[in-house]
């Protein structure tokens, strides 16, 4: 691979260094005449993907379409880009599966809730980055999560994503066979993010394990689902064990996010603000405005740094 | 439970019969002062749920918010209800997690993609129906799926939902322990739906098993994901085995849908139109308008009958 000049997005490296390609791992793609990114409503035949996305260096993904639009507008202002912030267009407006906004070298995409939903998005995003010949891309999941032993508003930078049994792995079923993939994230990127957060006043931030469940109610020990067969004590005991295993927050996407980053050579991190600590308070907070002031923008701010 | 008069929505039963309650299975709910249906942006304190939803008899759910709005408008016209079809309001407009439309006794809700996403919606829907004191409710998942050995446009009425190993079960992780739940659906309702479909001309319909995967690409044997480690032959061999096991279509929500219907005493079915048969054609069809004409409305029509 020929060394090429790094982008000018505040990267500390100087001069020419080897950049890293995003890898798809699918030999069938080479023989396809057209690749349709179905859930983005984009295709290699109908869109010039290198022209549209070739300069992308940061991809930020989060569950809610509204929040990812607001994030794109926030980035637009922070980067002092030209044009009206209200004119930022949803690139995926032809479908309601995901929303996607491009602001300079930053792509902001919604992924819905849960592993299957983010997984579809990641497959198509990774193909998009590959088709657009992007290099040296960092991928961040920014969102909210339930804290374990942390004050609300604390930011958790994910060390490892772990499953409901506290194992740093993701089980992918392929044609009826279980394949186990590692969910360890890039350590250097996690340290960089921690360093960034230290430069922002009053922003409690930790590096810890993020537990990914496939269910919001029974899976995360909530007492207020339609189904609940356990006691408060059993719930607290489970969360105590999770804390002992290094878990600092719980959400629903990090294992497949980490696994796919690793397989496809993407540097990534899942950086979440904690809502009400799950182990003390059985409910999520209803109104985000109830949270401490800097709460809503903390992962954005850390990512931006 | 006192016998009460059945609703007048074309049910064949005459006179007084015992109606069936939707059951939440959570003793903690009784002691809660307020129940916040967080992802619907509704609450028992801020909304009069019995007044808003007490007459609901049919709940239809599907992945896409746009499609569930179109379905609500379709039902509004079919039932000849008063008012402008364009004025139907999204009851969940305060959040972008789900969309919800009420049209007479029919509730139309979007659930996003995948088991975790529909599971959150089902927990909150079942609590909503319980709070609203609804009885005798039928729940339908209407959507699209990949056909196995079927022509595009064929409607599959689900007999049993099965997992990627063709087992009629759903594994729910509760506080780190695996609980196995049955995914058999109400047989009488499936037969009723088949009968309804027979009354619609040119509507190929079968009852079969619906396989639910947690992944759209590797999990369903697609050759065009960012990752693919199998050959065309291996994919076809897996789909052949699925067909032998009675699988007629593949989607991403039916196991948890069936399991929760069963546990909570809801009669339900997952009724899907098949897109391009997965075992012949490696891709989904990009444009729904490419499909046979009656395709888009077939599950709607069957459900409506």
Interface residues (C-beta under 8 A of the other chain):
Chain A: X24 X25 X26 X27 X28 X29 X32 X35 X36 X38 X43 X63 X64 X65 X66 X96 X97 X112 X113 X114 X115 X116 X117 X119 X120 X122 X123 X124 X126 X127 X130 X164 X165 X166 X172 X173 X174 X175 X176 X213 X214 X215 X216 X217 X218 X219 X221 X223 X224 X225 X226 X227 X228 X229 X230 X234 X235 X238 X241 X252 X260 X263 X264 X283 X284 X286
Chain B: X24 X25 X26 X27 X28 X29 X32 X35 X36 X38 X43 X63 X64 X65 X66 X96 X97 X112 X113 X114 X115 X116 X117 X119 X120 X122 X123 X124 X126 X127 X130 X164 X165 X166 X172 X173 X174 X175 X176 X213 X214 X215 X216 X217 X218 X219 X221 X223 X224 X225 X226 X227 X228 X229 X230 X234 X235 X238 X241 X252 X260 X263 X264 X283 X284 X286
